[in-house]
Amino acid sequence: MRIERFEDIEKWQLARELTRKVYGLTKKAKFARDFGLKRQIQDAAGSSMHNIAEGFDSETNPEFVRFLRYAKRSCTEVQSELYMALDQQYITKAEFQDVYDHAGRTRATIRGFIKYLLAYEQGQRKKATLNGEP
């Protein structure tokens, strides 16, 4: 299957859902008043989806992988910030676990995509070497 648009990428769809969940949490009264944490976690969640989209448009697999790595790290940042929200009692343990697990799934699928792209790139280099290309 050829991916025509970044919206077709399952990893972007998962990151979009992560962003939706984070924005939902940050609308809660106490959380909404912590402007620093609210902004930080929203930015991290948004960064996960934005970097996938931006990387898709990069035109090379190595460049796409670089952006995917940023997206993956943004998912980890969301997970860390969720601990702050939990510790401040802005969210419940159930809310924490739901969004934490979603961020983990998103990160794992991005990691798998990175591995796929790196293997593909390695295969292309081997193929070129076998065909006498530099």
N, C-alpha and C positions, 0 to 999 in steps of 0.2 A: 504494500500500500504506500503510495506516494503522499507525503504530507504537503499540501498546497498552501496552507495558512497556519500561523502559529496557534490559532484557536483549535486546530485539529489535534494538537499535541496533547495527549492524555496528561502529561506532567503539568502542562500549563493549566489544564482544567482542574487538576487537584490543587494547584497553587491558588487558583482563583477561589475555590471553595474554602481553602485555608484563610484567605484574606476576608472572605465573607464572614466566616466564623469569628475571626479576631475582631472585626468591626462590630459584630453583634455583642461580643463581650465588653468592648470598650464603651458601649452605650449605657451600661449599668451605672447607676448614679455615682457610687463612690469611685469607680474606675474612671468615669468621665471627668472627674475633677482633678485627677492626677495627670496633668497635661504632659509632663515629661514622659512618663511610662506609656501613656496612651499613644503619644506621637511615635515613640520608639518602636513599640510593638506593631503599630499600624504600618510604619515604614518598612519594618523587616518583612512583614507578611506581603506587602505590596511588592517589595523588592524581589521576592521569590518568583512572582508571576512576570514582573517586568523584565527581569534578566533572561528568562526563558524566551520571551517574545523578542527581546533585543538580540539575543544570540542567534535565534532562528534567521534573522535578517543579516547575519554577519558574512554569509557566503562561503565560509570555509568550516570544515569540521573542527579543526583545532581552535578556532576562534569561538565556535559554538560551545565547545567543551569548556572553554574559559568562563563563559557566561553561565553555563549550567553549574559550574562549581560555585559561583557567587550565589546562585539561586539555592543550592543545597545548603550553603552556610547560613543563608537567611532563614531557612527552616529551623536550623539549630538555634539561631538567635531567638526566634519566636519561642522555642521550647524553654530557653533560659529565662526569658522575660515572663513567661507564664508562672514560673516559680515566684517571681517578685509579686505578681498579682495575687497569687495564692497566699503568700506570706502576709500580705497586707489585707487579706480577707476581702479582696475585690471580687473574687470568683469562688465558686464552690469547688470541692474536690472533683465532683463529677464533671463540671465544666472544664476544669483543668485537664482531666484525663482525656476527655473527648477531643479537645483541640491539640493537646500534646501528642496523642496517638495519630491524629490526622497529619500533623506536621512531620511525624516520624515516617508515616506511609509516603508522604510526598517526597521527603528527602530520599527514601529508599528507591523510589521509582526514578528519581533524577539520577541517583548513583548508578542504577542499572542502565539508564540511557547513556550516561558517560562511558561506561564500560563497553557498551555496544558500539558507540561512535569511535572509541579508541581502537577497538578490535577491527572495525571496518577500515579505519585509516591505516592500520598496520597491514591488513590484507592488501590494500591498494598499493602500498609501498613494495610489498613482496612481489605482487603481480607486475609492477613496473620494472623491478629489478630483473625478474625472470624474462621479461620482454626486451631487456637490454636498454631500458631507459635509465637515466642517471638518478 
